Amino acid sequence: MSGIIGSRLNHRGSGLTGSLGTDGQLLTSAGAGLSAVYENVAAGTGKVLQVINDTTTTEMSTTSTDWQDGDLTVTITPASSSNKVFVMISTTTDNRVHDTGCGIGIDRSGGASGDGQLGGQDWGLTRNHYPWNQTYPTSYPNDDNPAHAIYVDSPGVATAVVYKFQFRASGVHRVRVQGAATISSLIVMEIEG
C-alpha cells in the first residue's frame, strides 16, 4: 500500500521507502531502483520576489527642459543589496508643435550609487520625437502616442528605494503625458540576484 507510514514514505509495490522531507525541501529521484529523497532547493537567482506598481490618468504638461515629476511614485525595499530592480514605465505623450520631443525618465533616490535619472542620459530612458512636418492646432488633437521604457537597476541597498516617473520637453514647446484620460503605469519588480 502506498502512503505515509510513520515518518516514512512508502512506494506501493516497489518495496522502497523514503523519509519525509521538511519545509522548503523538494522530493527528487535518487536514481533508478532507489528510494526517492528530499533535498533542499538550491539557491538560485532570477526569482521575482515582489512587484509594486502605481497608475494614474492625471493629465500633465510642461514646456520645461528640466525634469518634471509625472504623478507616479513607487517605493520598494529590496530583501538584499545584491538583488536587482526591474523598472518599467508605460505612458503616452503628445505635443502641439512639430519637431518637438518629450523625454521619458525614471528618477531613483536611495540607491548606494546616489540619486538621479536611471541610465545617466540627458534624455532619460527614451524620447518620443514628433516629425519636423507634423503640425497641430493650438489645442491638443487627442493623438496620444505610446511611450515605454525598461531599465534593470542595481540599487545596492536593502533599504527603501524610491522610483519616480519624470518627463521633460525638448525646448519651449509644450508636451503632455496621460492626455485624454490615458493610463500611465510605473511597475517595479525585485529580482533575486
N, C-alpha and C positions, 0 to 999 in steps of 0.2 A: 504494500500500500504506500502511495506517495503521500508526503506531508511532513509536518514538523513533529518530531518526536523528542521531547525534552529540549535540549539545546542543539539538536542535530537535524539536518535537512535530509530526508530520505528520498532517493530517486527510485520510483516504482520499477520493480523488476530488474534493476541493474545491480543490486547488491551494494551500490555505492551510497555513501552518506557524506555530507559536508557540514561544517559548522555554520551557524547563523552569524551573519555579519553585524556590524554596529552602524550607528548613524553615520552617513557620509560615505559608506562603502558601496562597492559595486560587485554584483555576482558575475564572475567570469569563469571561463573554461580553463582548467589546468592542463588540458590535452586529452586526446582520445583514450578512453578507458580509465580516466582518473576522475576523482570527485571534483565537483565544482567548488570554487573557492571565492571568498570575499576578499577584495583588495581595496585599499584606499584609492580614491580617484586622484589621478596625477594632477598636480597643479599645472595650470595652463595659462595662456594669455588669449586675449581677444574676446572674452566673455563680456556681454553688456551687463553692467552692474546696476545702473539706474538711468532713467530717462525723465527729463523735465522739460516742459515747454510753456510758451506763452503765446497768445494770439491777440490780434487787435484788428479792428476795422476803422479806427480813427484816422480820418484823412489829415495829412500833414504836408506842408510845403515849405520851401526855403529858396532864397536867392543867394545864400551864403556859400562861400567855398570852404568854410570851416565845418567840421563835423557836427551834425545836429542829432540829438537823441530821437529815435523813431518810435517811442512808446512801447518798446518790447525789452524786458529785462528778465534774466534768469540767474538765480544763484544756485550753485552746486558745490557740495563738499566732497571731494574725492576721498575714497577709502584709503588710498595710498598715494604717496608722492610720485611713484613710478607709473601710475595709471595715466591714460590719455583721455582727452575730452573731445569727442566728435561734435562739431558745431555746424548747424545748418540754418540758413535763413532763406525764406521764400516770401517774396513780396511782389508788388507791381510798382512801376514808375511811369511818369508822364511829364510832358512839358508843354509850353505854349509857343516856343520859338524853335526854329530849325537849328541844326548844328549845336545842339545842347546835350551835355552828358549829365547823368546822375550817378554819383558814386555810391556803392553799397558796401558798408563795412561793419565789422563787429569789434567793439571795444572790450578789452579784458582788464579787470582790476583784481588784484590779489594774487597774481602769479609770482613765482620765485624770481623770474627774469624781469619783473617790472610790469607796469601798466601801459596800455596803448593799443593801437589798432593791430589786430591779428594780421600776419603776413608782412607787416612793415612796409607796405606800399603806399604811395601817395594817394592812390585811388581806393584804398581798402582792398577788398577781396575781388570786386568786379566793378565794371562800369557799363551801364546802359547808355549807348550813344545814339542820338537821333540824327538821321542823314541830313546833309547840308541843304537838300532841296525840299525838306519836309517843312511846310508852313502851316501853322494853326492860327485860328482866330484868337481874339483876346480872352475868350473863355476856354476852359479845357474841353476837348472833344470826347471825353469818356473813352479814350483809346489807351487804356492802361496796359502796358507791356510787362510780361512776367520777367522777374529778375531773381536769380537764385545764386547762392554761394555756399561752399562747403569748406571747412578747414579742420584739420586734426591738430589739436593743441596739446602741448605738454606743459601744463601749469607748474609741475614740480613741487606741489604742496598737498597737504592733506587737511587744509583749512578752506574756508569759504572762498569761492572764486565767483565773481560777478561778470556776466556777459551781457552786453547791450548792443542792440541793433542801432546803427547810425547811418545817416545819408548826407550827401552834400551836392551842391551844384557845381558845374564846370566854370561858371562865370556869373554875370549879372542876371542871367535869365532864370526864371522861376522853374523849379521842378517839384513834383509832388510824389508821395507814396501813399498807398492804401486809398487811392481815389475811387470814387463811385462805389463805396462800401465793399471793396475787395478785401480779402483777408490776408494778413501777413502773419507768418509764424516764425518763431525762433525756437529751435529744438537743440538740446544738448544731451549727449549720451556719454556716460562714463564707461570707458573700455578698460578692462583689466590688462595691465601692462606686464 
